[in-house]
């Protein structure tokens, strides 16, 4: 049985790319990155993902850190 395609995650601020063999939700991704749900935006194909949104095999995800200025 063929392996599912990995999920590619680009950490925009750091300029790093990570590859995960399997992720199920945006929340699981944030946990693996040790980030909170209010620390960054999780983006797939220009669409913001809420923590409960599913991540599919082969997805390309961008994680953009939120910076507060005030």
C-alpha positions as CSV (number, residue, x, y, z in Angstrom):
1,X,0.0,0.0,0.0
2,X,1.5,3.4,-1.0
3,X,2.4,5.9,1.7
4,X,0.3,9.1,1.8
5,X,2.0,12.2,0.6
6,X,3.7,14.2,3.4
7,X,2.5,17.6,4.6
8,X,4.9,20.5,3.8
9,X,5.0,23.3,6.3
10,X,6.7,26.6,5.6
11,X,7.5,28.7,8.7
12,X,7.4,32.0,6.9
13,X,9.2,34.2,9.5
14,X,12.1,31.8,9.9
15,X,12.3,30.8,6.3
16,X,12.3,27.1,7.2
17,X,10.5,24.3,5.6
18,X,9.4,21.2,7.5
19,X,7.9,18.0,6.3
20,X,5.6,15.9,8.4
21,X,4.5,12.4,7.3
22,X,1.1,12.9,8.8
23,X,-0.9,15.6,10.4
24,X,-4.6,15.6,11.2
25,X,-5.6,19.1,12.2
26,X,-4.2,22.6,12.3
27,X,-4.2,22.3,16.1
28,X,-2.0,19.3,16.0
29,X,0.4,21.2,13.8
30,X,0.6,24.1,16.2
31,X,1.2,21.7,19.1
32,X,4.1,20.1,17.3
33,X,5.5,23.6,16.6
34,X,4.9,24.5,20.3
35,X,2.8,27.5,19.2
36,X,-0.5,28.7,20.6
37,X,-3.6,29.3,18.5
38,X,-3.2,33.1,19.0
39,X,0.5,33.1,18.0
40,X,0.2,32.6,14.3
41,X,-1.9,32.1,11.2
42,X,-2.2,28.7,9.6
43,X,-2.8,29.1,5.8
44,X,-3.6,26.6,3.1
45,X,-4.0,27.8,-0.5
46,X,-4.7,31.4,0.7
47,X,-7.3,30.2,3.2
48,X,-6.9,30.7,6.9
49,X,-7.4,27.5,8.9
50,X,-9.0,27.4,12.3
51,X,-7.5,24.9,14.8
52,X,-10.2,22.3,14.1
53,X,-9.7,22.3,10.3
54,X,-8.4,19.0,8.8
55,X,-5.0,18.8,7.1
56,X,-4.9,16.4,4.2
57,X,-2.0,14.4,2.9
58,X,0.0,16.4,0.4
59,X,-1.1,19.8,1.7
60,X,1.3,22.8,1.6
61,X,0.8,24.8,4.7
62,X,2.2,28.3,5.6
63,X,2.6,29.3,9.2
64,X,2.8,33.1,9.6
65,X,3.7,34.4,13.1
66,X,1.4,37.2,14.3
67,X,3.2,40.3,15.5
68,X,1.3,42.8,17.7
69,X,2.3,46.4,17.4
70,X,0.7,48.8,19.7
